[in-house]
Amino acid sequence: MLKGNIKIIKASGDLVDFSYDKMSSSLSKSGASDTQIAEIMQELIPYLYDGISTRTIFSIAFKLLKKKSKHTAAKYKLKNAIMELGPSGFPFEKFVSELLRHQDYQTRVGVQVEGNCVNHEVDIIANKNNHLVMVECKYHNERGVKCGVKTPLYIQSRFEDIKKKWLLNDETKTKKHEGWLVTNTKFSSDALSYGKCIGLNLISWNYPKRNSLKELVSISGLYPITCITSLTKREKQLLLANNVVMCKQIKDQPKLLSTIGISSNKARKIQAEASEISV
């Protein structure tokens, strides 16, 4: 155990006490066993010092966990893996679409939708039962960046224009219309307040508690290919360029790896890891 409090720097720049319990909990949620957690914490503690960043702590813990279990380490790096879906926001939109499909929504990605005043390019249109949902995705590739109130204000205005048109259409006017905003980082307090007040459904990395992005991934088992530790950065980008976003795709269609020139021997290792991650 630690002697005294170690001050660490979060991605936001805030200085907080290192929490042994929070660190252990994050490792546990990735699937690490109690024995693995105890070993990693024992190995990690000597590296800690006042002013160490959470990014550095994560990097050390990830390397220690990877030596013990590749697929567990892959799940542990989920937040970073989602940030690796860039540089464009399209793979993130595909990723969110697949999470919605797991919840029995029918989805379309990158849709031109007619509004009452103008046409809109919408990231995702989702249907389930009597629900018709406009989903906008706000992707960030840097830690510590928050989605401010201007974004939900803008999304809500677009949703209202589209909703007015839906209410004039016989096929859509009787449905329950919803506007969603999904981001891979966090919302500012003003953004959350506005969303709650106006009825815009907000989903971020850790919000809402029981339906956050990380919870949706954990429950569904749908992890992005950027989690796979056996893939190089270049290979990940090539797969994303070919619309291969989910580990499950590689698990079910291993031949996808040969399309970007990966050898059969390496492909077997990648598929094995993808399969373990997708469990």
Steps between C-alpha positions, in 0.01 A plus 500: 500500500603863454649695787344845499313667213648519151373798300430417135406724206181415310454567127298810594802637688342449841722374783344215702605223737590168343232247593609139549134393498413683175807357327413149615138547391600610148720193463220278632248640250734405216485139619825476697494240777554586866844341483596700189374824658700440819815427299457804274435735790811372677708552185341839425543673835882548476445701178269753666611848603340836572397666173486184288230520232209260471616434141838378628335284766272347237794429269691319775195302616414405142850362436493303826155358421594418140777269627240304695204504259486663155122493464448642851750778422309564177179562695685713753606740222144548371489878553828549313393251234187702422719810461706303246193465275590832335619714342154539344184453706346243263638182668362629831159545337517140372603387847203676665269361231609143586437562871148613411444197279586283799206668675273396210497836324503509122761756399620699200828691510569830318144580395362803316184597689248761389418759764221754504738778394813331358647155436737351756785250488427280803757262647251223588126447463378223731160325514362263762134418548331842517820698554667711231834640610740757355849421634791740469852386597770733635838330472816621675849352465651675804455423869364773726289665228141563606195546281372849587146638500528644146489149351168386656353845424588452132384135492167587663428770241562251217285239673211746536514581127499129408228420755269762345533320166446158659175629652374587151571150361232230538765230549690680776257737671363239744842383616681618812775733380829528687825690457823344628855631533779246557860591580802289592626745764293695753240777504544830681263570790313757286459247218353246743268759653375609159450142380296410808293820472417471129461120486801428278640154576871535583744207507869540582786281614365490857147645472231401581624254760298201378502581130841659444718421201734280703203311652341447157826349372550284808145362490498435125856366471538713187855633516670704224787343305728769642495302827694214337859510624623268219417759233739779407375858469528478121303173488225652714472799265485273194221294656306813599537629142336174390207550742627234741426662836406223745702210643196283431546556125849349517377221725226407250688582179874435545557534124458875547858504630643362177347790305754737659794264453525338844670157489303190596715435809448850638133494397441196721644684801291808427182298455565312825538829687192648330300193601608525864421872509153442351396247766 
